[in-house]
Amino acid sequence: MATEQELSDFLKSVDKRAFKRTLYHVRNEESALDIVQDSMLKLAEHYGDKPVGELPMLFQRILTNSTLDWFRRQKTRNALFSNLSDFERPDDEGGDFDLLEIHAGDPEKEAAQSGEDILRRRQVLQSIEIEIQALPTRQREAFLLRYWEEMDVAETAAAMGCSEGSVKTHCFRAVQTLSRALKAKGIAL
């Protein structure tokens, strides 16, 4: 059984290498730091009572799984939400961009827009909301917790009271269903 000091020493010994390894994979410092920190927390929470000799392999497995989860989330976000820069106007200068703000509209700008544009934007938002509401309860819950609330798989599983595998399955099915339904309506995000 590892003591708190042994666990702390182990984590200090691997933090820089783990960060570099993850950074090479994800190519984003903030994401890499988050992945490493989450992995360290998972090791401490779930496996802190294991012998010191088992910690390196456990940590590597957790780090690998956390990195894969990050890639899955990115792939899902990209598949569903497309590249948001496609929606930027040419006059945007790289400022903050929020698709929902664009579709929700600005009352001052609505006066300058045609009624047809305003109506089309409202219909797209309404279609998205209807399709999300049409998802089965567990898929909708998993989808909203993971992608709107930005919870990780473990947090979502804890919130839903199910396994992490179930969360992944529900999210995958929700994304597939939404993608098909919105494409069928001619909505490309």
C-alpha positions in Angstrom: 0.0 0.0 0.0 1.4 3.4 -1.0 1.5 6.1 1.6 0.4 9.6 0.9 4.0 10.7 0.7 4.9 7.8 -1.7 1.9 8.7 -3.9 2.9 12.4 -3.9 6.5 11.6 -4.7 5.4 9.3 -7.6 3.2 12.0 -9.0 6.0 14.6 -8.8 8.3 12.3 -10.6 6.0 11.8 -13.6 4.3 15.1 -14.0 6.7 16.7 -16.5 7.1 13.6 -18.6 3.3 13.0 -18.6 2.7 16.6 -19.6 5.2 16.5 -22.5 3.8 13.2 -23.7 0.2 14.5 -23.6 1.2 17.8 -25.2 2.7 15.9 -28.1 -0.6 14.1 -28.6 -3.1 16.9 -28.2 -0.9 19.9 -29.2 -2.7 22.2 -26.8 -1.0 23.2 -23.5 -4.2 23.8 -21.6 -5.8 20.6 -22.7 -2.6 18.6 -22.0 -2.5 20.1 -18.5 -6.1 19.3 -17.9 -5.7 15.7 -19.1 -2.6 15.2 -16.8 -4.3 16.7 -13.8 -7.4 14.6 -14.3 -5.3 11.5 -14.7 -3.4 12.3 -11.5 -6.7 12.8 -9.6 -8.1 9.6 -10.9 -5.0 7.7 -9.8 -5.1 9.2 -6.3 -8.9 8.7 -5.9 -9.2 5.2 -7.3 -5.8 3.6 -6.9 -4.0 5.5 -4.1 -4.2 2.4 -2.0 -2.3 0.2 -4.4 1.4 -0.8 -3.9 3.9 1.7 -5.1 5.2 -0.7 -7.8 1.8 -0.8 -9.5 1.4 3.0 -9.7 3.5 3.6 -12.9 1.5 1.2 -15.1 -1.8 2.3 -13.6 -1.0 5.9 -14.2 0.1 5.3 -17.8 -3.2 3.4 -18.5 -5.3 6.2 -16.9 -3.3 8.9 -18.9 -3.8 7.0 -22.1 -7.5 6.5 -21.5 -7.9 10.2 -20.6 -6.1 11.3 -23.8 -8.3 9.0 -25.9 -11.4 10.4 -24.2 -10.2 13.9 -25.1 -9.8 12.9 -28.7 -13.3 11.3 -28.8 -14.8 14.5 -27.3 -13.0 16.6 -30.0 -14.1 14.3 -32.8 -17.7 14.3 -31.6 -17.8 18.1 -31.2 -16.3 18.5 -34.6 -18.7 16.0 -36.2 -21.8 17.6 -34.7 -20.9 21.3 -34.5 -18.7 21.5 -37.6 -16.0 24.1 -37.7 -17.4 27.2 -36.1 -15.1 29.4 -38.1 -17.2 28.5 -41.1 -19.9 30.7 -39.6 -17.7 33.8 -39.0 -18.3 36.7 -41.2 -15.4 38.0 -43.3 -15.4 41.2 -41.3 -14.7 39.4 -38.0 -11.3 40.0 -36.7 -10.8 36.9 -34.7 -12.9 38.0 -31.8 -14.9 35.7 -29.6 -17.4 33.8 -31.6 -20.5 32.1 -30.3 -22.8 30.3 -32.7 -25.7 30.5 -30.3 -25.3 34.3 -30.0 -25.3 34.6 -33.8 -28.4 32.4 -34.1 -30.2 34.0 -31.1 -29.7 37.4 -32.8 -29.1 40.9 -31.5 -32.3 43.0 -31.3 -30.5 46.1 -32.7 -29.0 44.1 -35.7 -32.4 42.4 -36.3 -33.8 45.7 -37.4 -31.2 45.9 -40.2 -31.7 42.3 -41.3 -34.4 41.0 -43.5 -37.4 39.3 -42.0 -36.5 36.2 -44.0 -33.0 36.0 -42.3 -34.5 36.4 -38.9 -37.1 33.8 -39.5 -34.6 31.3 -41.0 -32.3 31.7 -37.9 -35.2 31.2 -35.5 -36.3 28.1 -37.4 -32.8 26.6 -37.3 -32.6 27.1 -33.5 -36.1 25.7 -33.0 -35.3 22.7 -35.2 -32.1 22.0 -33.1 -34.1 22.3 -29.8 -36.8 20.0 -31.1 -34.3 17.4 -32.2 -32.6 17.5 -28.8 -35.9 17.2 -27.0 -36.8 14.2 -29.3 -33.8 12.2 -28.1 -34.5 9.4 -25.6 -34.2 10.7 -22.1 -30.9 9.0 -21.2 -29.3 10.1 -24.5 -30.5 13.7 -24.1 -29.2 13.7 -20.5 -25.8 12.3 -21.5 -25.5 14.6 -24.5 -26.3 17.8 -22.5 -24.1 16.9 -19.6 -21.1 16.1 -21.8 -21.3 18.7 -24.5 -23.3 21.6 -23.1 -22.2 21.3 -19.4 -18.7 20.1 -20.5 -18.5 17.4 -17.9 -16.1 14.5 -18.4 -17.2 10.9 -18.8 -16.7 10.1 -15.1 -18.6 13.2 -13.9 -21.4 12.5 -16.3 -21.6 8.8 -15.2 -21.7 9.9 -11.5 -24.4 12.5 -12.3 -26.5 10.0 -14.3 -25.9 7.1 -11.9 -24.5 4.7 -14.6 -21.2 3.4 -15.9 -18.8 5.4 -18.0 -19.4 2.9 -20.8 -23.1 3.7 -20.8 -22.4 7.4 -20.9 -20.1 6.9 -24.0 -22.8 4.8 -25.7 -25.6 7.3 -24.9 -23.5 10.2 -26.2 -22.5 8.4 -29.4 -26.1 7.4 -30.2 -27.3 11.0 -29.4 -24.7 12.5 -31.7 -25.5 10.1 -34.5 -29.3 10.7 -34.2 -28.9 14.5 -34.1 -26.6 14.5 -37.0 -28.9 12.4 -39.2 -32.0 14.4 -38.1 -30.5 17.8 -38.8 -29.0 16.7 -42.1 -32.4 15.4 -43.2 -33.8 18.8 -42.5 -31.0 20.4 -44.5 -29.3 21.9 -41.5 -25.5 21.9 -41.7 -23.9 23.3 -38.7 
